[in-house]
Amino acid sequence: MSGERGEYELIDPEEADGFGDEWEEIDVTDTEADRIARSRDREFSEFRERIKDADQFKVEQSVFDDATFAAIYKLVQDGYIEAFGGPISTGKEANVYEALGADERDVAVKIYRINASNFRQMRDYLEGDPRFEGIASDKKAVVLAWTRKEYANLSRARKAGVRVPEPIAVERNVLVMELVGLVEERARRLAEVQINNPETAYEVVREYMRRLHAAGLVHGDLSEYNLIIHDGELVVIDLGQAVTVHHPNAGDFLDRDCRNVANFFARQGVDTTEEDLRAYVTDVDPDPQGEPEEPEGPDPTGVDREE
């Protein structure tokens, strides 16, 4: 095997845009997509039939309701999606598809299934999050909130200087974001590669964790399976379940993240422990309402890998 080195600089949080209003309560009432689905005009009806007849969507007819197709229709109308490609991944809660976006940019379209999602697990992560106080305990509201929560989490992480897929648009239970790695050149999870320089990779991951925490977020499910390498960059994915530091279980979620990450890199020969990692991550006090202090971290770094 031959090693390939990719170098990149950690994003400077001071150069990122200020945080937005994603901490406000998120509205999960009917959207334009719901109104389109109810009106069932000729153009939408024809679009829905074309989508249902497409090979990549045929198996989804029983789980994608009309409002989901209307959400896709609205995103197409607004120019966020030009054409669909094949599925990237299929899961119990969501499918992810490759698509062509504006300016011929490759994007990923993540579609959460309202009828099949793990409603109880989602609700556990939403309850206690100040952005979702008073949310109705029905499946539709929870899934719609979860989708918007993932968009908000990606936005805040990116503004904090963490390399995550860029969120592009959200409509109902459909999220459009940057496609990290094409289908034929799939970005690989950290668990799937042999890391030539685990110390450098660990420094980058712990710095990302620190910046997330300084920005008031805890990933909640971080491990070698939610970290991918693409073009020499380490990218954090799957932020749907990330919670604010005010969540009643934020401390437990952070402990689990630290344990997973420290154990993985310890197996790679890095001298680290769960306790050391947690101390580093929490060294900067979180400031959920404002911009995070710039945490000290490694200089521009790179990740070596062998595929």
Beta strands, then each sheet from edge to edge (+ up, - down):
strand 1: 4-8
strand 2: 83-90
strand 3: 94-100
strand 4: 106-112
strand 5: 167-171
strand 6: 174-178
strand 7: 188-189
strand 8: 194-195
strand 9: 217-218
strand 10: 227-230
strand 11: 233-236
strand 12: 243-244
strand 13: 301-306
sheet 1: 1+ 13- 8+
sheet 2: 2+ 3- 4+ 6- 5+
sheet 3: 7+ 10- 11+
sheet 4: 9+ 12-
end
